[in-house]
Structures are given as structure tokens and as C-alpha cells.
């Protein structure tokens, strides 16, 4: 029997393709997915690896868990580790078509993160074709979301990107899937935010936040809170911006996905700097700096710290920060674009 064609979710695949003999595999997998959607990368990664071990010789079960591990690594900006997992491939036959579709989608997102947009486009097309033939509707939704982001960022085709996000919203709503619906609504908001249409972006982020809360998707609650705060800051609504960011920081905690933890503190620092509270801004930038794991991220935090030191008339510290960010900016680094539309 072709389990992949009966895929309702990867969790069901784990429970039906030999993993019923090891019930802990499905349990670990479900908990890993929940932790990822709550933004807890370390816990999700550990559970995905436990799921893979618990699967034993069941190939479909093990591959489902391994691909989840790659997704966690990718979402946490651990690109080399994700690439190592994705370098392997499941058996190339119809039984594994849904899993190969998921692998192609993840490879496409990895290519996007490294700025390889043409490679990303080809991989997403392959993933979409495999998802259609295998009936993997969740992979289809993920691929559409990634495709919409590519249309907006690389092709600058706002109209088609908008239409694709709306398709995912409608399809996810019809299935009662709050995760994909909230993700697509957030994407519609991000398009407007990136175009500096902050007043138009806010209703989309509010809808995304409401949908994410309904589905208990903490990761997207945090992301939409951060995005709302950016809009409020740009529109001069300082109190609303601080409140949105602080709620997101508190909700995410210390085990959340690294990019969110970094950007929340950096953006909160920017909000205070714009308000004229350089001391508070500097405190937040110092919290952000240890979370920066690429040279461009380190450079932007150091640059922000330098501006705060100048405002505080601490000239020696400002000069040191300026020197640090200039060094980091010119050191070799990957060419990945800023992550925004998610």
C-alpha cells in the first residue's frame, strides 16, 4: 500500500507505515512539530532525533523524522547542518514521493537562504510536481508559501505573490489549518511592510496573529507580534511597538529560534533609540550581540551600539564598536538574504 498517497500529515505517516510497532516514534515526532511551531528549536531538534532512533528499520518513518530535523536546522539558520541531512535522499519510487517532495522543498528554502534564487525556483517546481502527484497537501502549502516569497523578493512580482498567498489562505481555511493560514496572512502583511505600507500591513498581521492564537502556533504569534511592532514604530506609535515586542520576547523565552530572539532585541533597541532612550537601547543591543552568529548580523548590532554610544557621548566605546562592525562587515560571509517573509 502506498502510504505516501494517503498522507494527511507526516504524523499520520509515522503512525501508519510500520511505526505502530514503536509508538514512541509518532509521539516524539508530534512533540517535535509542536515544539518547532512554538519556536523552541533545541527541544524540537532533540525530539526529531529521538523520533528517528525510535523508528528503527522503518524507512518512511525514519525519513520523515530526518526531514523534520533538517527543517528545524534550517529554521534556526544552521544551514550547513541542514544541508548535510538533505544531501541524502530517500528511495526514488512512488512510495517515497511525498517525502522526496518535502526534501525538494527544504532544499529550495536552503537555496533561497543562501541567495541562490534560480536554484531555489527549480527545486520548488520539482517539489510542487511531486506534492501534486503524491497528494501531499501540506508540502504543497509549504511550497506555495516559499514560491510566493520568491516571487516577491526575487522576481518583484507583487501581484502574483499576493495571489499565491491568498490561495494558501483560502485552502488552509477550508481545511481548518490555522498554521498555514496564519503563515500566508503573515506573508501578505510582510509584502506591505517591505513596501513601507505600514498602515496597510497592520490588519494583515492582526488577522495572522488572531489565526495563530486560535491554532496555538506560538512561533507565528511571536513573528506577527514582531511585525506589528515594526509597523507601529514606523508610524510613531511607540507604546504599541514596545508592548508588541515585549510580549513577543516574553512568549519566546530563551529557547526560541535564534533569528527571532536576535531580531526582537535588535528591533526593540531601535525603538528605544528612536525614542531617545539610548541607555535602554544599548542594554538591548548588548543582549542581541551574543545571539548574532553571522558577520552581517554582528555588524548591524555593533553599528547600532556605536550609535547609542555616540548619543551617550561615550566616544571611546563608540569608536571601538565602529571598528568592530567595520571588521565584521568586510569579513567573508554567506550571501543569504535577510529573512523576512515567512
Secondary structure, DSSP 8 states (H G I E B T S, - for coil): --TGGG-S-HHHHHHHSSGGGSHHHHHHHHHHHHHHHTTBHHHHHHHHHHHHHHHTT-HHHHHHHHHHHHHHHHHTT-HHHHHHHHTS---SSGGGHHHHHHHHHHHHHHHHHTT-HHHHHHHHHHHHHHHHHHT-HHHHHHHHHHHHHHHHHTS--HHHHHHHHHHHHHHHHHHT-HHHHHHHHHHHHHHHHHTT-HHHHHHHHHHHHHHHHHHT-HHHHHHHHHHHHHHHHHTT-HHHHHHHHHHHHHHHTTSB-HHHHHHHHHHHHHHHHHHT-HHHHHHHHHHHHTT--SHHHHHHHHHHHHHHHHHTT-HHHHHHHHHHHHHHHHS-----------
